[in-house]
Amino acid sequence: MPITEAERKKLKNHTFSEDKKDEFRWTHGVVPEFNIGDTLSNSLGMIFSSPYPWIANIAGSLILAVYVFEIFGHLASLQDLLIYTILFFILEIIVASPLSAFSKAKFAKIESGSVARPMLMSLTYLSPLVPILYLAVLISAFHYFISLPVIGIFVSLIVLILAVILHIANLNVSLATDAMYDKKTDRNTALSRSWMMISGSSLSMLLVNILVFLPLILATSAEFVFRSNSAMAMYILPVIFVASEFCLSWWHASVSYSYGAISKNIKPMQYSRL
């Protein structure tokens, strides 16, 4: 049944515009294609633009470096491993998360806000579990994988799958921090907006993350290779710390560049008129 002329005029005069950018958390926006090469090259240039993000990342880099150094063969028992893991998780939430948010905000040249909100953001998808799970797989690969029984290999693969799934979910949290500060939005709105921004590009973002953290992976591998060499062992922790500092700063710059590029180039979805 066709609509009447009065109904048509009412629809035309409706105050809601479906193609208005930013309305309803960007639900009606078209996200531009994510370019891996541009992100890596431009963010690499960004990390040398200001010293403040590097300074903010020192605490988080030190926490990660000490954790990597300790769990790769320097702990006496399973109880020690559990204690260090719990401490790492807590410190990542209450110390590293607010400082990471400050670092990203500085790279993106936006004003940082409350320190409590990044902590809650980090807890949303259990962000500190990502490095813990990946390191668990690395430990299995370096120390036990060859001699593990079938059930041990199966468990390691399950842990790796969980790490990848949780990692992809956490990519959303990384972008959400910038969205939360830039648009002065609440946590749920920032998460919704960042999820929309990364939709369809999560694997590309994951590849950027892997490439950015390659120096830390190599430093971690060196810890395993040289830990029995007392002459080299004393240099491993500083190497891991420097690699962590560089990788974290590069990752934060990548996130900030991605957020800025997507925000600038996002286009409203076009609708046909009645």
C-alpha positions as CSV (number, residue, x, y, z in Angstrom):
1,M,0.0,0.0,0.0
2,P,1.6,3.3,-1.1
3,I,2.1,6.0,1.5
4,T,0.1,9.2,1.5
5,E,1.4,12.6,0.6
6,A,1.1,13.7,4.3
7,E,3.1,10.7,5.4
8,R,5.8,11.4,2.8
9,K,6.1,15.0,4.0
10,K,6.4,13.8,7.6
11,L,9.2,11.4,6.6
12,K,11.1,14.2,4.7
13,N,10.8,16.5,7.8
14,H,12.1,13.9,10.2
15,T,14.9,15.2,12.3
16,F,17.0,12.0,12.3
17,S,19.6,11.9,9.5
18,E,20.8,8.3,8.8
19,D,23.8,9.5,6.8
20,K,25.1,11.8,9.5
21,K,28.7,10.9,10.5
22,D,29.1,9.9,14.2
23,E,25.4,9.4,14.8
24,F,24.6,6.3,16.8
25,R,28.2,5.4,17.4
26,W,29.2,5.4,13.8
27,T,26.8,2.6,13.1
28,H,26.1,4.0,9.7
29,G,29.7,4.8,8.7
30,V,31.8,3.1,6.0
31,V,35.3,2.3,7.4
32,P,38.2,2.8,4.9
33,E,40.5,0.0,4.0
34,F,43.3,-0.6,6.6
35,N,46.8,-0.2,5.0
36,I,49.5,-2.2,6.8
37,G,52.5,-0.6,5.1
38,D,51.4,3.0,5.7
39,T,50.6,2.2,9.3
40,L,54.0,0.6,10.0
41,S,56.0,3.4,8.2
42,N,54.1,6.4,9.5
43,S,54.0,5.0,13.1
44,L,57.7,4.4,13.0
45,G,58.2,8.0,12.3
46,M,55.8,9.0,15.0
47,I,57.7,7.2,17.8
48,F,60.6,9.7,17.5
49,S,58.4,12.8,17.5
50,S,58.1,13.1,21.2
51,P,59.9,11.7,24.3
52,Y,56.7,11.6,26.5
53,P,55.3,8.4,25.2
54,W,58.6,6.6,25.7
55,I,58.8,7.9,29.3
56,A,55.3,6.8,30.0
57,N,56.1,3.3,28.6
58,I,59.1,2.7,30.9
59,A,57.1,1.2,33.7
60,G,55.1,-1.2,31.5
61,S,58.3,-2.2,29.6
62,L,60.1,-2.9,32.8
63,I,57.2,-5.1,34.1
64,L,57.1,-7.1,30.9
65,A,60.9,-7.4,30.7
66,V,61.2,-8.7,34.3
67,Y,58.3,-11.1,33.7
68,V,59.8,-12.5,30.5
69,F,63.2,-12.8,32.2
70,E,61.9,-14.6,35.2
71,I,59.6,-17.2,33.7
72,F,62.1,-18.3,31.1
73,G,64.1,-20.5,33.4
74,H,64.8,-18.4,36.4
75,L,62.0,-19.5,38.7
76,A,62.5,-22.2,41.3
77,S,59.0,-23.6,41.4
78,L,55.5,-23.6,40.0
79,Q,54.4,-21.5,43.0
80,D,56.9,-18.8,42.0
81,L,55.5,-18.9,38.5
82,L,52.0,-18.4,39.8
83,I,53.1,-15.5,42.0
84,Y,54.9,-13.7,39.2
85,T,51.9,-14.2,36.9
86,I,49.5,-12.8,39.4
87,L,51.8,-9.8,40.0
88,F,52.2,-9.2,36.3
89,F,48.4,-9.3,35.8
90,I,47.8,-6.8,38.6
91,L,50.6,-4.5,37.7
92,E,49.5,-4.5,34.0
93,I,46.0,-3.4,35.1
94,I,46.8,-0.8,37.7
95,V,50.2,0.6,36.4
96,A,50.7,-0.2,32.7
97,S,47.2,0.4,31.4
98,P,46.8,4.1,32.5
99,L,50.4,4.8,31.3
100,S,49.7,3.1,28.0
101,A,46.6,5.2,27.5
102,F,48.6,8.3,28.2
103,S,51.2,7.2,25.7
104,K,48.6,6.6,23.0
105,A,47.0,9.9,23.7
106,K,50.3,11.7,23.3
107,F,51.0,10.0,20.0
108,A,47.5,10.9,18.8
109,K,47.8,14.4,20.1
110,I,44.6,14.2,22.1
111,E,44.0,15.0,25.7
112,S,44.3,12.1,28.2
113,G,41.6,11.7,30.8
114,S,40.8,9.6,33.9
115,V,43.3,6.8,34.8
116,A,40.6,4.5,36.1
117,R,38.8,4.2,32.8
118,P,41.8,2.6,30.9
119,M,42.1,0.2,33.8
120,L,38.5,-0.9,33.3
121,M,39.1,-1.0,29.6
122,S,42.0,-3.4,30.1
123,L,39.9,-5.6,32.2
124,T,37.1,-5.8,29.7
125,Y,38.8,-8.4,27.5
126,L,41.4,-9.4,30.1
127,S,44.3,-7.7,28.2
128,P,47.1,-8.9,30.5
129,L,46.3,-12.6,29.7
130,V,47.4,-12.1,26.1
131,P,51.2,-11.9,26.8
132,I,50.8,-14.6,29.5
133,L,49.2,-17.1,27.1
134,Y,51.7,-16.3,24.3
135,L,54.7,-16.8,26.6
136,A,53.2,-20.0,27.9
137,V,53.2,-21.3,24.3
138,L,56.8,-20.1,23.8
139,I,57.9,-21.8,26.9
140,S,56.3,-25.0,25.8
141,A,58.0,-24.7,22.4
142,F,61.4,-23.9,23.7
143,H,61.6,-26.2,26.7
144,Y,59.2,-29.1,26.4
145,F,57.4,-29.3,23.0
146,I,59.6,-32.0,21.5
147,S,59.4,-34.2,24.5
148,L,55.7,-33.5,25.4
149,P,53.2,-36.3,25.1
150,V,50.3,-35.9,22.8
151,I,48.0,-34.4,25.5
152,G,50.7,-31.8,26.2
153,I,50.9,-30.7,22.5
154,F,47.1,-30.6,22.4
155,V,47.0,-28.3,25.5
156,S,49.6,-26.0,24.0
157,L,47.6,-25.7,20.8
158,I,44.5,-24.9,22.8
159,V,46.4,-22.2,24.7
160,L,47.6,-20.8,21.4
161,I,44.1,-20.7,20.0
162,L,42.8,-18.9,23.1
163,A,45.7,-16.4,22.9
164,V,44.8,-15.6,19.2
165,I,41.1,-15.2,20.0
166,L,41.7,-13.0,23.0
167,H,44.4,-11.1,21.1
168,I,42.0,-10.2,18.3
169,A,39.4,-9.1,20.9
170,N,42.0,-6.9,22.6
171,L,42.8,-5.1,19.4
172,N,39.4,-3.5,19.8
173,V,40.4,-2.3,23.3
174,S,43.6,-0.7,21.9
175,L,41.6,1.6,19.6
176,A,38.9,2.1,22.2
177,T,41.3,4.0,24.4
178,D,41.8,6.7,21.8
179,A,38.1,6.8,21.0
180,M,37.3,7.2,24.7
181,Y,39.6,10.2,25.1
182,D,39.1,11.8,21.7
183,K,35.3,11.9,21.8
184,K,35.0,12.1,25.6
185,T,32.7,9.0,25.5
186,D,32.0,6.4,28.1
187,R,33.6,3.0,28.0
188,N,30.8,1.1,26.3
189,T,30.4,3.7,23.6
190,A,34.2,3.8,23.0
191,L,34.3,0.0,22.7
192,S,31.4,0.0,20.2
193,R,33.0,2.7,18.1
194,S,36.4,1.0,18.0
195,W,34.8,-2.4,17.2
196,M,33.1,-0.8,14.3
197,M,36.3,0.8,13.2
198,I,38.3,-2.4,13.3
199,S,35.5,-4.6,11.8
200,G,36.9,-6.4,8.8
201,S,40.5,-5.3,9.5
202,S,41.2,-7.3,12.7
203,L,43.6,-9.7,10.9
204,S,45.5,-6.8,9.3
205,M,45.7,-5.1,12.7
206,L,46.9,-8.4,14.2
207,L,49.6,-8.7,11.5
208,V,50.8,-5.1,12.4
209,N,51.0,-6.1,16.0
210,I,53.0,-9.2,15.2
211,L,55.5,-7.3,13.0
212,V,55.8,-4.5,15.6
213,F,56.7,-7.0,18.4
214,L,59.2,-9.0,16.4
215,P,62.2,-7.4,18.2
216,L,60.8,-8.5,21.5
217,I,60.2,-12.0,20.2
218,L,63.8,-12.2,19.1
219,A,65.0,-10.8,22.5
220,T,62.9,-13.4,24.2
221,S,64.4,-16.2,22.1
222,A,67.9,-14.9,22.9
223,E,67.1,-15.2,26.6
224,F,66.4,-18.9,26.0
225,V,69.6,-19.4,24.0
226,F,72.0,-17.5,26.2
227,R,70.6,-18.1,29.7
228,S,73.1,-20.9,30.4
229,N,76.0,-18.5,29.5
230,S,76.8,-16.5,32.6
231,A,78.8,-14.0,30.6
232,M,75.8,-13.2,28.4
233,A,73.0,-13.7,30.9
234,M,73.6,-10.4,32.6
235,Y,73.0,-8.5,29.4
236,I,69.7,-10.3,28.5
237,L,67.4,-8.3,30.8
238,P,68.5,-4.9,29.5
239,V,68.1,-6.2,26.0
240,I,64.6,-7.4,26.7
241,F,63.8,-4.1,28.4
242,V,65.0,-2.0,25.4
243,A,63.1,-4.3,23.0
244,S,59.9,-4.0,25.1
245,E,60.3,-0.2,25.2
246,F,60.7,0.1,21.5
247,C,57.9,-2.4,20.6
248,L,55.4,-0.9,23.0
249,S,56.1,2.6,21.8
250,W,55.8,1.5,18.1
251,W,52.6,-0.4,18.9
252,H,51.0,2.6,20.6
253,A,52.0,4.8,17.7
254,S,50.5,2.3,15.3
255,V,47.2,2.4,17.2
256,S,47.1,6.1,17.3
257,Y,48.0,6.5,13.6
258,S,45.3,3.9,12.7
259,Y,42.7,5.7,14.8
260,G,43.5,9.0,13.3
261,A,43.5,7.7,9.7
262,I,40.2,5.8,10.1
263,S,38.6,8.8,11.9
264,K,39.7,11.2,9.1
265,N,38.6,9.0,6.2
266,I,35.5,7.3,7.5
267,K,32.5,8.1,5.2
268,P,28.8,8.2,6.0
269,M,26.7,5.4,4.4
270,Q,24.5,6.7,1.6
271,Y,20.8,5.9,1.6
272,S,18.2,6.2,-1.2
273,R,15.5,8.8,-0.6
274,L,11.8,8.0,-0.6
